[in-house]
């Protein structure tokens, strides 16, 4: 691949500045051979401090700049693998976990990685108490006790929990961005007013990852530079330039011209439009977001299982996925996304108007009317209008209450809706993240304020509460997976939830780009394996 000689003269930093600020027409006709240039919408980034970042775009950066005690393999997501810890063990009572650090690993500063750094990082996350801290708080860690619950000695980190949770629950949570290891010495050198270096880390990095954050400008882009001697092997791409380009049409133009290597926000129409271009290709994957329809059981009709079944058979799942949602959604009919421990892949429900009519008659519910709250967004409106049509064929009248997302969520969280079309994204890569919301509600009173999705729909899961509580404690991984499968099978045939789709991602790229992993449902994007 040809490299513009100008790039050799001006260097990485200047070239990056040109690429991030130049008008599309002024950019290179071909990106450098050792550089990955991506266009995406990254205006969701709030902070690049790993113990604060909790948005998709920010976590993509964290995943490439930092590592944790345990990691996920983007090329083969088979569960937690050794990261900065070479091995780990759990005590017989299931409440003490020990991790032995790998020797010889350094931070980008050159400082050696120690067990003290690992313990400090987890303590820091709990003490900062930013949005993702709850992932670690689940183990009984608080600001007051975390220094006693998370300790180190020599090359060993010891984590104590308040209950004997399933080991996989802890290991999965440790793969989350909030649990990565930061350079204690460097971070504290930049501490201001007791913030544990938070303000500095919002726009700088102090990690062990394959890349170093060289610069970040909100709503413009960021630059990552590869570091030599990474413990996973040096990244083939010596630099990653991310350009904030929210418009799909602009991304497509840049990709077709060769000014970028990867476009991550193309519409289904754009994806179809580039399929005839021999210089480009499309890579499909699924994310963790589940789209679902749910019903408020303060309305007694929604406790009628025959009526709920009628509605399950009155939706054109596959028709929507094959047409207006093509490429952006895949049919999925359980609350755990594909890729999670215990996920179900089968789709037992399909559009069957006659069966739905028969079930409606058996239910005894007469002249039913359903008011569905719908966010005013294109994909949700397509789903809602299709449901309105097919429900109507069965004899169920649907009224769409269309509004802004914030307005809809306010009603939902106050249990004021009749029915609602929503989506839910996992907070961490363990099945408890969804099970604990869809199938857990131990206090159904209006003033309980538990906030789970089950509670929002005034749904008392009954025996499913016990299954959910037991699954997060089950220490045998295979048994735990089977428990979540059983839980979902029961949930989808008895609860007031109808799981519809799992979000799909189509990443368009130049034909020479290989080994680009978006992270699927359980991880974030990985750049360190990409080749061109």
N, C-alpha and C positions, 0 to 999 in steps of 0.2 A: 504494500500500500504506500502511495506517495505521501510524504509529509511536507507541508509548506515550509520552505526554508526560513521564512519569517519567524516561525515558531521556534526554530533552533536558536535564532539570534536573541529573541526577546525573552525567552525563558518561560517557565510554567506560570508564574504569577501574572505576568503581563498578558500572556496569551489568554489566560483564564479571564482576566478583566475584559479583554476585547470580546471574548465569546459571550460573556454575560451581559454586556451592555450594548453591543452593536445591533443595529437593525437587522432583521432576518436576511434582507437582500445583500448585506455586506459580509455575511459570515462565510466561512470556508465552504468549498464545494465538497470537501471530504475531511472527516475528523482525523486527528493524528492516530497512528497505529497503536500507540501505547496509552491512549486516553479514551475513557468512556464518557460520552456526552449524553445526558438524559434530559428530557423535557417532562415535567410533571407539574401538578398544582400543589404547591407546598406552603400555602398561606395558612395552614392549620398549625404550623410550628409555633409553640409558645416558649419553649426553652429547650436547649440542648444539654442541660444538666441531666445526666442519666437517672438521677433519683427524683427528677421532677417531670421529665418528658413523658407524655402519655397520649400523644397524638400519632397517627399513622406515619406521617412524614418525618417527625422527629425520631421515632423509634427506628426508622430505616437508617438514620445516621448513627444512632447508638449501636445498632447491630454490626456496623462496620468499623467502629472506632473503639469499642470496648468488648471485653469478654467477661464471662462469669465463671464461677466455680464449676458449673456444669453447662453444657452447650447443646444445641440442636445441630444436626448435620443437614444443611440445606439440600444436599444432593440425595439424601436418603433419610427422611424424617422418621426414624424408628424409636424415638424417645430420647431422653437425656443421655448425653455422652460426656466423657471426661473433657473438661475445659481447662481452667487454670488449676483445678484439682486433678491429680492423677488417679485417685481412688477415694472411696468413702465407705462408711460403715454406719450401722444403726444399732443401738443397744437392744438388749432383750426386751426391755419394757417399752421400746418404741418411742422414747421421748428424748433421746440424746443422739445426735448425728455428728460424726467426725469426718473431716475432709483433710486429706493430706495434699499439700501443695506440690505442683510440679517444680522441679529445680531449674534454675537457669533462665527463667523468663524475665524480661524487663519491660518497664513502661516506656512510652515514647520519649520520656525525659532521660532515659538511661538508668533510672533508679530500679533496683531489683524488686520483683513482686514478692511480697511476703504474706504470711498468714495474718499479720497485723493489718496489712492493707485490706485484706478480704473482710476481716471482722469490722474494721472501721467503716467500710463501705455500707455494710448492712446496718450497723448502728446509725450511720449518718442518714440513711433513708428513713429510718423510724423517727429520728430526732427532727429532721426537716419537716416531716409530716405533710408532704405535698400529695397531690392526687393519688399517685400509685402506691402510697405507703400502706394502704389497707391490705394489699396483697401479702405483705409481711406481718401486719398486725394480726392476721388470722391465726398465727401460731402462738398467740399470747404475748407478743412482744409489744412493749409500750416504751414511751420516753423514759419512764421511771425505772424499768427493769432490763432494758435491752443490753446494758453493759454487763449484766450478770447472765443473761440468756445467750448472748453471742460473745464468745471469748476466743483467745488464741494462746498457743504455747508452742514455741519453736516453729516447726513447719506445719502445724495442725490447727485447724479452725474447728471449734466445737459449737454446735447449735442445739439449744435446749428448747423444747416445745411444752406447752401447757397440757397437751393431751397426746395420746399415742396415735397420731394421724397416720394415714397410709403414707409410706415412704414416697411413693410416686407423686403424691400431692405436694410434698415439700420439694422434691426434685424438679417437678414441672414449674412450680412457682419460682424456683431459683434460675430458670431460664428466661424469666421476664426481664425487661430492661432495667427495672428498679433495683435488681439484684446484682448488677455487674460490679466489677472491682475497679475502684479509682485509686490513683496515686496519692496516698495520704499526705506525703511530704509536700508535693506540688500544690495540692488543693489547699492545705492549711497555710502555705506561703501567700495565697491569694485570698485568705479569709478577711472579711470586712464586717465589723460590728457583729461578730458572732454568727455570721451566716454560713459557716462551714464551707466557704468558697462558692456558694450558690450563684451569686451575681456573676462571678468570673466564668464559671463553668457553663453559663447560659450561651456563651459564644466562643468558648475555647474547649479543648479536650485534654484529658489526662488519663489515657487508657492504655490498654495492651493490644488493641485491635490491629488489623492489617492496614488501617489507614489512620492518618492524623487529620483533624479538622484544621485546615489552613485559613479559611475565611467563611463567614456567613453574613449575608445581608438579607434581612426579612423582605419577603415578597420579591426578591430578585434571584437568589440562588446560593449555593454553597460550593466549596472546593474541598475535596479530600485528596491528600497526597499519600501515596504508599510509603510504608516504612520497611526498611530492610531487616531481614532476620526474624520475621514473624513466626511464631511457633507452629502455625499451620502451613508455612511455606510462603514465600513472597508472592504478592498479588501480581498477576501478569499485567494488569492495567496500572500504570504508574500514577495516574491521576483520574479522578472522577469529577466531572463538572455537572452540577445539577442546575438547570435553568427553570425558573418559575414561569411556566407558560400555561395558564389555565384554559385557554381556548383550544378546543379540539381541532378546529380547522387550521389554526396556526401550527400546532404540533404536526399535523399531517403534512403541511407544506414543507416544514423544516426537515422532516424525515425523508420525504420524496426527493428533496434537493441534496440530501447527504449532509446537512448541517448538524444533525444530531444522529445518535446511534439508536436510541430507544425513545418511543413515545408511549406514555402510560395512561393517557386520558382520552383515547379516541372513542368516538361513538360507534355503535353497531353499523351505522351507515358508512362511516369512514373505514371501518374494518373491512366491510364488503368491498368498498371502493378500491382498496389497495391490493386485494388478493390476486389481481391479474398482473401485478408488478413483480417481475422476476428478481428484482434487486431487494425486495422486502419479504418479510415473513411475519407470521402472527403466532405468539405463544399464549396458550390458554391455561388458566389456573383458577382455583377457587379461593375466596377469602373466607373469613370467619363469620361474616354477617349473615344472620338468618332473618328472612322476612316472614311475617306471620299475621294471621287474623285472630283476634281474641274477643271474647264476649264477657260482659260484666254480669256476674251471677247474682247481683242484687235483683236482676230480672229473673224471676223463677223459671221462665221458659228456657233459659240457658243452662239449667240444671238437668234438663230433659235429654238423656243420652241419645234417644232416637232422633230428636230434632238436631242435635249437634252432628250426628252421623249423616243426616240428610244433607246438611250444609257441606260436610266433607266430600260427599259424592257429587256436589253441584258446582264444582270449580274446574275450569279447563286449564289445569296445571301445564300440561305439555304443549297445548296450543299456544299459550302465552310465551313459554320458553322458546318455542320454535319460530315465533314471529316478532312481536314488538319488543320482547325482552331478549332476543337472540344475542348470545355472547355475553350478556350482562348478568344473566341469572341461569341457574340450573335447578331443576325440580329437586326439592329436598323436603322430607316429611317427618322430621324429628328435630328435637331442640339442640342436639349436639352436632356441630358442623363436621363434615368429612375431614379426617385427619386427626380427630380427637380420640383419645382412649374411650372405647365403648361406643363409638359412633355407629349408627345404622345407615346402610346404603339403600335398603329397599324402599320402594314407593308404592304402598298398597292401594292408594286412592287415585282415582281418575274420574273424568267427567262421565257420569252415567245418569242422565236425566230421569229415566224411568225408575231406576233404583232409588234415587233421591226422592221422587214423588211418593213411592211406596213407603219409605221410611218416615216421611213427613206425615202421611196418613196414619201410620202406626203410632206416631208420637202423640196424636190427639191435639196438637197445637193448631189452632185454626186461624186463617187469615194473618199469618205472621208478618210483621214489619220490622226490619232491622235498620237502624241508623248507624252508619259506619263513618267514624272520624277518619279523614284522609288528609295527609299533608299535601299541599299544592306543589307537587314535584312530578315531572313527566312520567317516570317509571311507576310511581305509586298510583297516579291517575289511570294509567293503562290497566294496572291490575284491578283497581276498584271498579272501573267501568265494565271490565269483562265479568267480574263477579256479580255486579248489578244485573247484567244481561242473563247470565246462566242461572242465578238464583230466581230471576223472574220467570224463566222457563219452567222452574219447579213449582212455582206458586208462592215464592217468598219475595215480598216487596222490599226493595232496598232504597234507602235515601242516603245520599252522600253528603256528609257535613264537611265541606272543604275549608281548610284554614292553614295558617302558617305553622311550621313545626313546633315553635315554642308554645304557641297557643294550644295545640293538640296535646303536647306533653303535659302542660299544666292541668288540663282536664283529666288526662289519664292518671297522673300521679295523685289526683284528688278523688279518684274512683267515680268520676262524674259522667263518663262515657256510657254509651249503650254497647257499641262494638267499635273496634279500632284496628286499622291496618298499620302495623309498625315494623321496625327492624331492631335487632339486638345483636351487638357485637361482643364477643368474649373479652374479659379484662385480663386474663392470663391463660396460658396454655394447659389448663387442666379441666377435666369435665365438671368439676365442682363449680366452676365459674358460671355455667348455664344451669346445671341441675339445681343449684342453690337459689336460683331465681324463678325458673319455670315451675319447679316441683316442690318448693318449700314455702310454707306459710304456717307458722306455729301459733299465730295470733291473728284472727281474721277481723278483729274489732276495727272500726273506722279510725279510732285514735291510736291504734298500735304503731302506725308509722314505720313498719318494717321495710316498705318500699320495694319488696320483691315483685316480680311480674305476677306471680300467683296472687299476692295480696292486692295488687292494683285491680285485678279482675274479681275480687271478693271470692276467690276460689280457695276452698279448704281441701288440700290434697289428701287428707285422711291418712291412710296407710303409706302413701308415697313419701310423707314426711319421714317416716322411720327408715324407708329404703335409702332416701337421700342422706340421712344422718349416718347410716351404717356404711354406705359406699365410701364416704370420705375418710373412714377409719379403717377400711379393709386393707390389710398389709400384703395380701397376695395379689399381685398385679392382674393375673388372669381372672381371678374371682371378682376383682374390682371392676374390670371391663364388663364381665357378664352381668354384674349388678346394674350398671348404667344402661346396658342394653334392655334388661328387663324393665327398668324404670321408664325408659322412653316408650317401650311397647305399650305399657299400661297407660302412660300419660297421654299418648296421642289418640287413644280410643275412649278415654273417660273425661279428659279435661276440657275446659272451654277454649283451648288453643288449637288452631289449625296451622301447622307449619307449612309454608308454601314453597320457598326458594332459598337457596344459598347463593350469595353473590358470586358472580364470575368476573374474572379479570382477563382482559385481552391486552397483552403488551405487544405493540408493533415495533419491529426493529429491522435494521439493515441485515441483509442476508449473511454477512460475515460475523455477526455477533453470536457467540455460543456461551452456554453455561451461565445464563442470567436467571437467577432464582428470585421470584417475588416473595417467597416465604409461605405461600399457601395460607391455610387457616390458622396455623399455630406459631408462625414466626414472622420476621420482617425481611425485607429485601437484602440479598447478599451480593456484594460487588466483587469480593476478593477472588472469586472463581472465574470471572468473566474473561473470555479470550476473544480476539478479533483476527 
